[in-house]
Amino acid sequence: MAGLDSFNKMKKETQRLGNKKKVSVFWDIENVRPKKNSSVLNFVGKVRNLFVEDFFEAGFIVVCDVRKESKELVDQLNEVQIQVQHVSGDKKNTSDEVLRQEMRRFVDMSTEPGRIVLISGDSDFSADLHSFRYRKGFEIILLHNSQAKAALIQCANQSIPFEKIANGLESKNKGDEKGASKEKCVQKSGNVLKCLK
């Protein structure tokens, strides 16, 4: 009988997870870079706490030329279960094109609209984000750098400066990385989410 109870609990959990919408995070790390002394673990934890918590994480991807990134950064990304996809940096915008393909694949494979979190300030993503939001019904969260153009920002349901999320993540000491900050974004003004500590 204990096996049946265990099975029923597992079945309920599976149904609960099945009701969650999917979210995928796409990080244009060549455009929006973490500071050299920042904790990737804490940053990724904040992103997951803020934007993935009530969703089913379908993917978290970084596309870059790993030969041009520090081994420490690539190792940190792998440690936090981020898919690091290598592309040759010999051609301009190769990473952007692969990220756009991955976003399109996520949208095309989804049976219902979900959430896309894009970490970038590159206006090359504007057309895709506009289509995903207005034609496909996806919720778009944009974490952008200070160079992001208004056209990109306006494509998002919610737009947050990268620095708002990345601030306070300077420590790399193991004792300081026990948990990501519980900062919550709670006030919406236009399409900009205000983050409060």
matplotlib code that plots the C-alpha trace (Angstrom):
import matplotlib.pyplot as plt

x = [0.0, 2.9, 4.0, 0.5, 0.6, 4.0, 2.8, -0.3, 1.9, 4.2, 1.2, -0.2, 3.2, 3.4, 0.0, 1.0, 4.1, 2.2, -0.1, 2.9, 3.8, 7.2, 9.9, 13.3, 16.1, 18.4, 21.5, 23.5, 26.6, 28.7, 26.3, 25.4, 28.4, 28.7, 31.3, 34.7, 34.2, 30.6, 29.0, 27.4, 25.8, 24.0, 23.0, 21.5, 19.8, 18.2, 17.0, 15.5, 13.9, 12.4, 11.3, 11.3, 10.0, 6.3, 7.1, 8.7, 12.3, 12.5, 16.0, 18.6, 21.1, 24.2, 25.7, 29.2, 32.7, 34.0, 37.6, 37.2, 35.6, 37.6, 37.6, 36.4, 33.3, 32.5, 33.0, 30.6, 28.0, 28.2, 28.0, 24.7, 23.2, 23.2, 23.6, 26.7, 26.6, 29.8, 29.8, 32.8, 33.3, 34.9, 31.7, 29.8, 26.4, 26.8, 25.8, 22.8, 21.6, 22.0, 20.1, 17.3, 17.1, 16.9, 14.1, 12.2, 12.6, 11.2, 8.2, 7.6, 7.8, 5.5, 1.9, 0.8, 2.3, 4.9, 7.6, 10.8, 13.5, 16.1, 19.3, 20.5, 20.6, 20.9, 18.1, 18.6, 16.2, 13.4, 11.6, 11.5, 10.4, 7.6, 6.4, 6.6, 4.7, 2.0, 1.6, 2.3, 1.1, 4.3, 5.3, 8.6, 10.9, 14.0, 17.1, 19.0, 22.2, 22.2, 22.8, 19.5, 17.3, 13.7, 12.5, 13.9, 12.6, 9.1, 8.9, 8.9, 6.1, 8.6, 11.9, 14.6, 18.1, 20.7, 22.4, 19.3, 19.6, 23.4, 24.0, 25.4, 26.8, 30.4, 31.4, 32.8, 33.5, 31.7, 30.2, 28.6, 26.9, 24.6, 21.5, 20.5, 19.0, 15.3, 14.9, 11.5, 10.2, 6.8, 5.8, 5.1, 5.3, 4.6, 6.6, 9.3, 9.4, 10.7, 13.0, 12.9, 15.0]
y = [0.0, 2.3, 2.0, 3.1, 6.2, 7.1, 6.6, 8.8, 11.6, 11.4, 11.5, 14.7, 16.4, 15.5, 17.0, 20.1, 20.5, 19.8, 22.8, 25.2, 27.2, 27.0, 29.6, 29.8, 32.2, 33.4, 35.2, 37.3, 37.3, 39.0, 42.0, 42.0, 40.8, 40.1, 42.2, 40.4, 40.2, 39.2, 35.9, 34.1, 31.7, 34.6, 36.3, 33.2, 32.5, 35.9, 35.4, 32.0, 33.4, 36.4, 34.9, 31.1, 30.3, 29.7, 28.3, 25.2, 26.0, 24.6, 26.0, 28.5, 29.1, 31.2, 31.3, 32.5, 31.7, 29.8, 30.4, 34.1, 33.7, 32.9, 29.3, 30.5, 32.1, 29.0, 26.7, 28.9, 28.8, 25.0, 24.7, 26.5, 24.2, 26.7, 25.3, 26.9, 26.6, 27.4, 29.3, 30.5, 34.2, 34.7, 36.1, 39.1, 38.4, 34.6, 34.3, 36.5, 34.4, 31.2, 32.8, 33.9, 30.3, 28.9, 31.3, 30.5, 26.8, 27.3, 29.2, 26.7, 23.7, 25.2, 24.0, 27.2, 30.6, 30.8, 33.2, 34.3, 36.0, 37.7, 39.1, 41.5, 45.1, 44.3, 45.7, 42.9, 40.9, 43.5, 41.9, 38.4, 39.7, 41.7, 38.6, 36.4, 38.9, 40.2, 37.2, 34.2, 35.6, 35.0, 37.1, 38.8, 39.8, 41.8, 42.4, 45.0, 47.1, 50.8, 50.9, 49.2, 51.2, 52.1, 49.9, 46.8, 47.8, 48.4, 44.9, 43.5, 43.1, 43.9, 45.6, 45.8, 47.2, 44.4, 46.4, 46.3, 42.5, 42.3, 44.9, 43.5, 40.3, 41.2, 38.4, 35.1, 33.7, 30.3, 31.5, 34.5, 32.3, 30.3, 31.8, 34.3, 37.6, 37.6, 41.0, 41.1, 43.1, 44.3, 47.7, 47.9, 51.4, 51.3, 48.3, 48.8, 46.6, 48.2, 46.0, 46.5, 44.9]
z = [0.0, 0.7, -2.9, -4.1, -1.8, -3.2, -6.7, -6.1, -4.6, -7.6, -10.0, -8.2, -8.5, -12.1, -12.7, -10.8, -12.9, -16.1, -15.3, -15.2, -18.2, -19.7, -19.5, -21.3, -20.5, -23.3, -22.3, -24.9, -22.7, -25.3, -25.2, -21.4, -19.4, -15.7, -13.9, -13.5, -9.7, -9.7, -8.8, -11.7, -9.2, -7.4, -10.6, -12.1, -8.7, -8.8, -12.3, -11.5, -8.3, -10.0, -13.4, -13.3, -9.9, -10.9, -14.3, -15.7, -16.8, -20.3, -20.8, -19.8, -22.6, -23.2, -26.7, -27.0, -28.4, -25.4, -26.6, -26.0, -22.5, -19.3, -18.2, -14.8, -16.4, -18.5, -15.5, -13.4, -16.1, -16.3, -12.5, -12.4, -15.0, -17.9, -21.4, -22.9, -26.6, -28.5, -31.7, -33.7, -33.1, -36.5, -38.1, -36.8, -35.0, -35.0, -31.4, -31.9, -34.8, -32.8, -29.9, -32.2, -33.7, -30.1, -29.2, -32.3, -31.6, -28.1, -29.4, -32.2, -29.8, -27.2, -27.2, -25.5, -24.8, -22.0, -21.0, -22.6, -20.6, -22.8, -21.3, -24.0, -25.1, -28.8, -31.0, -33.5, -31.3, -31.6, -34.6, -33.0, -29.6, -31.2, -33.1, -30.0, -27.9, -30.3, -32.7, -30.5, -27.1, -25.2, -22.1, -22.8, -19.9, -21.0, -18.8, -20.8, -20.7, -20.7, -24.5, -25.2, -27.7, -26.9, -29.8, -28.1, -24.6, -26.0, -27.3, -23.7, -21.3, -18.6, -19.0, -16.2, -16.4, -16.0, -13.3, -11.1, -11.0, -11.0, -8.3, -5.0, -6.5, -6.2, -3.8, -5.1, -1.6, -1.1, 2.2, 0.5, -2.3, -0.1, -1.4, -4.0, -2.9, -2.3, -4.1, -5.7, -8.6, -7.5, -9.0, -12.7, -14.3, -18.1, -19.2, -16.6, -13.5, -10.4, -8.2, -4.5, -1.8]

ax = plt.figure().add_subplot(projection="3d")
ax.plot(x, y, z, "-o")
ax.set_aspect("equal")
plt.show()
